[in-house]
């Protein structure tokens, strides 16, 4: 398989819509960069949020069945309506609990198979087994690659009793265990200890994560130990802070036997209905002896509390910033219709359409079967002293950006509702509106 194709797919799939709820134990999180792409995707299918290999969101409680997705790229194209096919996924439903996802890349004027995964769910729609095969262009066949077996804890959608990951070893030939995690619980649902055995460069290493709880029954501390023979050696800790039982800060430390060294920190803020509205990731900088903000995610939701857009800012160590925004449109309920990815262009001082992913369902005719460009958003009066009217035909998620690409406002607006810019300084701003008819964009001058 061509390396450049896989790297491009990683970048694109990292922008996919993710509803993952599960998190890996602290002992495993630092090793995920070395896992294969197919193993990461299986974890994402199981509900773990591994950023490099996000999967298509499929609603499990809907009458609609996802038939396929297609992604088109626009980046660097000059004609307004032009696009290039990039990737697609197709789905076969073998039974009520078993489906097969097959992924393709567009290459040499045709769709080239990449991999396929058989997914098996239990009666509660929880993934309990996945088997991935990689396509071999030489033999033109799908060959065994990796598999995961998951054992949920009771009726929980998030907690697991254990999981096991195997990779195919063509030299044996046969399956080789590369990861095993077993959890123990105190009481019905309080995770007490996780024991993980992980293949690191051909050697199985064992780690134990021990969970401690505060008076509010929130997990405020996780201590990580490396198992060496019959002894356990403390190698790190993760501190967690909560507000109303919602995790607002998580700080990871490494322990060298003498002192704790800060490594990573995450801060979160929530909407009134409990969804994350801002997620900030920090890295410890030894040079300045302080935290360096690395990634900021801002989330907006529609009136049905569905994710309508995700705005990301990546702050590089050299001071350079990259920004992108993903807008989501739905067919019904949690079933996505379209994902639109835009990236900020510093030279143009504007958002540039990068790609669109379209979702197609069995028995449902898509409203827009072909990719469409970003459309003009009428705004009046323009210029304005602070109040303006957007020409909206239906409810839309409206966002206001400055000319550096910084998100300033995000809200759901109804037709006829006025946009209030009175609190913003004099200047020129970019306004976007996302609703089922598409993505609209326009500039407004504030006097």
C-alpha positions in Angstrom: 0.0 0.0 0.0 1.3 3.4 -0.9 2.7 5.3 2.2 1.6 8.7 1.0 -2.0 7.5 0.7 -2.1 6.2 4.2 -0.6 9.4 5.6 -3.2 11.5 3.8 -6.0 9.2 5.0 -4.8 9.6 8.6 -5.1 13.4 8.3 -8.5 13.2 6.8 -9.9 10.6 9.2 -8.6 12.6 12.1 -11.3 15.2 11.3 -14.2 12.8 11.4 -17.1 13.2 13.8 -16.5 11.3 17.0 -18.9 10.4 19.8 -16.4 8.3 21.6 -17.0 8.0 25.4 -14.4 5.5 26.6 -10.8 6.4 27.5 -7.8 4.1 27.7 -6.0 3.6 31.0 -3.2 6.1 31.7 -0.6 3.3 31.3 -1.6 2.6 27.7 -2.2 6.2 26.4 1.5 7.0 25.9 1.9 3.9 23.7 -0.9 4.5 21.2 1.3 6.4 18.7 3.1 3.1 18.0 -0.1 1.1 17.3 -1.0 0.2 13.8 -3.6 2.1 11.9 -6.0 -0.8 11.8 -5.8 -1.4 15.6 -6.5 2.2 16.3 -9.6 2.1 14.1 -10.9 -1.0 15.9 -10.6 0.9 19.2 -12.5 3.8 17.7 -15.3 1.4 16.5 -15.5 0.3 20.2 -16.0 3.9 21.3 -12.4 4.9 22.2 -11.2 8.3 21.0 -7.9 7.6 19.2 -7.4 10.8 17.1 -5.4 9.4 14.2 -8.0 6.9 13.0 -11.5 8.1 13.7 -14.3 6.2 12.1 -17.7 7.0 10.6 -20.4 7.8 13.1 -23.2 5.3 12.8 -26.4 5.7 14.9 -27.4 2.4 16.5 -31.0 3.4 17.5 -32.3 4.5 14.1 -34.3 2.9 11.4 -31.8 4.2 8.9 -28.9 2.0 7.8 -25.7 3.6 6.5 -25.0 2.4 3.0 -21.8 4.3 2.2 -19.8 7.5 2.6 -17.8 9.4 0.0 -15.3 12.1 0.6 -14.3 14.7 -1.9 -11.3 17.0 -1.7 -11.2 20.7 -2.7 -7.9 21.8 -1.4 -5.9 23.7 -3.9 -8.5 23.6 -6.7 -9.3 26.9 -8.4 -12.6 26.3 -10.0 -15.5 26.9 -7.6 -17.4 23.7 -8.1 -14.5 21.3 -8.7 -13.6 18.5 -6.4 -11.5 15.3 -6.5 -12.7 11.9 -5.1 -10.6 10.8 -2.2 -12.0 8.1 -0.1 -15.2 6.1 0.5 -16.6 3.4 2.8 -19.3 0.8 2.1 -21.4 -1.3 4.5 -22.9 -4.8 4.3 -25.3 -6.0 7.0 -25.0 -9.8 7.4 -27.4 -9.9 10.3 -28.9 -7.7 13.0 -25.6 -7.8 15.0 -23.0 -8.2 12.3 -21.9 -5.7 9.6 -18.8 -5.3 7.3 -17.2 -2.0 6.6 -14.9 -1.8 3.6 -12.7 1.3 2.9 -11.3 2.5 -0.4 -8.9 5.2 -1.6 -9.3 6.8 -5.0 -6.1 6.2 -7.0 -5.2 5.8 -10.7 -8.7 6.8 -11.8 -10.4 4.1 -9.7 -11.3 3.0 -6.2 -8.6 0.9 -4.6 -9.5 -1.3 -1.6 -7.7 -0.4 1.6 -9.1 -2.7 4.3 -12.3 -4.2 5.6 -13.6 -4.8 9.1 -16.2 -7.2 10.4 -18.0 -5.7 13.4 -20.1 -7.8 15.8 -22.4 -6.2 18.4 -24.4 -7.6 21.3 -28.1 -7.0 22.0 -27.3 -3.6 23.5 -25.4 -2.5 20.4 -22.1 -2.6 22.1 -19.1 -3.8 20.0 -17.9 -7.2 21.3 -15.7 -8.3 18.5 -14.0 -6.8 15.4 -11.8 -8.5 12.8 -9.8 -6.4 10.3 -8.3 -7.5 7.0 -5.8 -5.5 5.0 -6.0 -5.5 1.2 -2.9 -6.9 -0.6 -2.6 -5.3 -4.1 -0.2 -8.0 -5.2 -2.5 -11.0 -4.5 -5.6 -8.8 -4.8 -7.0 -10.4 -1.7 -7.9 -9.3 1.9 -5.4 -10.8 4.4 -5.8 -11.2 8.2 -4.4 -8.1 10.0 -5.8 -7.6 13.6 -8.7 -8.4 15.8 -10.2 -7.3 19.1 -12.5 -9.0 21.6 -14.3 -6.9 24.2 -16.2 -8.0 27.3 -18.5 -5.2 28.6 -19.1 -4.8 32.3 -22.7 -5.7 33.2 -25.2 -3.4 31.4 -22.7 -0.5 31.2 -22.2 1.2 27.8 -18.7 2.4 28.8 -17.1 0.1 31.4 -15.3 -3.1 30.4 -14.4 -6.2 32.3 -11.6 -7.0 29.8 -10.4 -6.6 26.2 -7.8 -8.5 24.1 -6.1 -7.4 20.9 -4.3 -9.8 18.5 -2.3 -9.1 15.4 -1.7 -11.6 12.6 1.9 -12.9 12.4 2.6 -14.2 8.9 5.8 -15.8 10.1 4.1 -18.1 12.5 1.6 -18.1 10.9 -1.1 -17.3 13.5 -2.5 -14.7 15.9 -0.2 -13.0 18.4 -1.5 -11.4 21.5 -0.3 -7.7 21.7 -2.6 -6.3 24.3 -4.7 -7.6 27.2 -6.5 -5.5 29.8 -8.4 -6.8 32.8 -10.4 -4.5 35.1 -11.6 -5.1 38.6 -14.4 -3.2 40.3 -15.3 -2.3 43.9 -19.1 -2.4 44.0 -21.2 -2.4 40.9 -19.6 0.2 38.7 -16.6 1.7 40.5 -13.4 0.9 38.6 -10.8 -0.1 41.1 -7.8 -1.5 39.2 -6.7 -2.1 35.6 -4.0 -4.6 34.7 -2.6 -4.3 31.2 -0.1 -6.5 29.3 1.3 -4.8 26.3 3.7 -5.9 23.6 6.5 -3.3 23.4 9.1 -4.1 20.7 8.4 -7.8 21.0 8.4 -8.0 24.8 5.3 -8.2 26.9 5.2 -5.4 29.6 2.7 -5.4 32.4 1.2 -2.2 34.0 -1.3 -1.7 36.8 -3.5 1.4 37.1 -5.0 2.0 40.6 -8.0 4.3 40.9 -8.8 6.4 44.0 -12.1 8.3 44.7 -12.9 11.4 46.7 -15.8 12.1 49.0 -18.0 12.9 46.0 -17.3 9.5 44.5 -15.3 11.1 41.6 -12.1 9.4 40.5 -9.6 12.1 41.5 -6.4 10.1 41.2 -4.9 7.3 39.1 -1.5 5.8 40.0 0.4 3.8 37.4 2.8 1.0 38.3 5.2 -1.1 36.1 5.2 -4.7 37.1 8.8 -6.1 37.4 8.7 -9.7 38.5 6.7 -9.8 41.7 7.3 -6.1 42.5 5.4 -3.0 41.3 7.3 0.2 40.6 5.4 3.6 40.6 6.0 5.3 37.2 3.3 8.0 37.1 0.1 9.5 38.3 -2.9 11.3 36.8 -4.8 13.9 38.9 -8.4 14.8 38.0 -10.6 17.7 39.1 -14.4 17.8 38.8 -17.3 20.3 39.0 -20.8 18.7 39.4 -19.2 15.3 38.7 -17.9 16.6 35.3 -14.2 16.3 34.6 -12.8 19.8 34.2 -9.0 19.2 34.5 -6.7 16.2 34.1 -3.0 16.4 34.7 -0.5 13.6 33.9 2.8 13.2 35.7 5.8 10.8 35.2 7.7 9.6 38.2 11.4 8.9 38.0 11.8 7.5 41.5 12.6 10.8 43.1 10.1 13.4 41.9 7.0 13.9 39.7 7.6 15.5 36.3 4.6 17.2 34.6 3.8 15.9 31.1 0.3 16.8 29.8 -2.8 18.6 31.0 -6.3 18.9 29.7 -9.0 21.4 30.7 -12.7 21.2 29.7 -15.7 23.5 29.9 -19.3 22.3 29.4 -22.6 23.6 28.1 -25.6 23.9 30.4 -26.9 20.5 29.0 -23.6 18.8 29.9 -21.8 18.6 26.6 -18.2 19.7 26.2 -18.0 23.2 24.7 -14.2 23.8 25.0 -11.3 21.4 25.4 -7.8 22.7 25.9 -4.7 20.5 25.8 -1.4 21.7 27.3 2.2 20.3 27.1 4.8 20.9 29.8 7.7 23.0 28.4 11.0 22.4 30.4 12.6 25.5 28.8 10.1 28.0 30.2 9.2 25.8 33.2 5.5 26.2 32.5 2.6 24.8 30.5 2.3 25.5 26.8 -1.1 25.6 25.2 -1.0 23.2 22.3 -4.5 22.5 21.0 -7.9 24.2 21.6 -11.2 22.7 20.5 -14.5 24.7 20.6 -17.8 22.8 20.1 -21.2 24.2 19.1 -24.5 22.4 19.2 -27.9 22.7 17.5 -31.3 22.9 19.3 -31.4 19.1 19.5 -28.1 19.1 21.3 -26.3 17.6 18.3 -22.8 18.7 17.5 -23.1 21.3 14.7 -19.4 22.4 14.4 -16.0 21.7 15.9 -13.4 24.5 15.7 -9.8 23.6 16.3 -6.7 25.7 16.8 -3.2 24.1 16.8 -0.5 26.2 18.4 3.0 25.2 17.3 6.1 25.6 19.5 7.4 28.2 17.0 4.4 30.4 17.5 2.7 29.4 14.2 -1.0 28.6 14.4 -3.2 26.3 12.3 -7.0 26.4 12.3 -9.7 24.3 10.9 -13.5 24.0 11.4 -15.8 21.1 10.7 -19.5 21.7 10.1 -22.0 18.9 10.6 -25.4 18.5 8.9 -27.9 15.7 9.8 -30.5 13.7 7.9 -32.5 13.0 11.1 -31.7 12.3 14.7 -28.0 11.4 15.1 -27.7 10.4 11.4 -25.1 12.6 9.7 -25.8 13.8 6.2 -22.5 15.8 5.6 -19.3 16.8 7.2 -17.6 20.0 5.7 -14.0 20.7 6.6 -12.6 24.2 6.1 -9.0 25.3 6.9 -7.8 28.9 7.6 -5.5 30.4 5.0 -3.3 33.1 6.4 -2.5 34.5 2.9 -6.1 34.8 1.9 -7.3 35.8 5.4 -10.2 33.5 4.9 -11.5 30.0 5.3 -10.8 27.6 2.4 -12.9 24.6 1.7 -10.8 21.5 2.1 -13.1 18.5 1.9 -16.7 17.2 2.2 -17.9 13.8 3.3 -21.4 12.7 2.3 -23.4 10.0 4.1 -25.8 7.8 2.1 -28.5 5.6 3.7 -30.3 2.6 2.4 -33.8 3.6 1.0 -33.1 7.3 1.4 -32.3 9.6 -1.5 -29.7 12.2 -0.6 -30.8 15.8 -1.0 -27.4 16.8 -2.4 -25.8 13.8 -4.2 -22.9 15.9 -5.5 -20.5 18.2 -3.5 -21.5 21.8 -3.5 -19.2 24.9 -2.9 -19.7 27.3 0.1 -22.5 29.7 -0.8 -22.7 33.4 -0.2 -24.5 34.6 2.9 -26.5 37.9 2.4 -26.0 40.3 5.4 -27.6 43.7 5.9 -27.0 46.4 6.7 -23.3 46.1 5.8 -21.4 48.0 7.1 -23.2 48.1 10.4 -22.9 49.8 13.7 -23.5 46.5 15.5 -26.9 45.0 14.5 -27.3 43.0 11.3 -29.8 40.6 9.7 -28.7 37.4 8.0 -30.9 36.0 5.2 -31.6 32.6 6.8 -34.3 30.3 5.4 -34.2 28.0 8.4 -32.5 27.5 11.7 -28.7 27.6 11.4 -25.6 27.5 13.5 -24.0 31.0 13.1 -20.3 31.7 13.9 -18.3 34.9 13.8 -14.6 35.0 13.2 -12.0 37.8 13.1 -9.6 38.0 10.1 -7.0 35.9 11.9 -9.5 33.1 12.0 -10.2 33.3 15.7 -13.7 32.2 16.7 -15.6 35.0 18.5 -19.2 34.0 18.6 -21.1 30.7 18.0 -24.9 30.3 18.4 -28.0 28.8 16.9 -30.2 31.4 15.1 -33.7 31.4 13.7 -34.8 33.1 10.5 -35.5 36.8 11.2 -33.3 36.8 14.4 -30.7 39.6 14.5 -26.9 39.2 14.8 -25.5 41.4 17.6 -21.9 42.6 17.1 -22.1 45.6 19.4 -19.6 44.1 21.8 -16.9 43.7 19.1 -14.4 46.4 18.1 -14.5 48.2 14.8 -13.2 45.9 12.0 -14.1 43.3 9.4 -15.4 39.9 10.4 -16.2 36.6 8.7 -19.7 35.2 9.4 -20.7 31.5 8.6 -24.1 29.8 8.8 -24.5 26.1 8.7 -27.9 24.5 8.1 -29.3 21.5 6.0 -29.3 23.6 2.8 -25.5 23.9 3.1 -22.7 26.1 4.4 -22.9 29.8 3.8 -20.3 32.5 4.4 -20.0 36.3 4.2 -18.0 39.2 5.5 -19.3 42.1 7.5 -17.8 45.5 8.4 -18.4 46.8 12.0 -18.2 50.6 12.2 
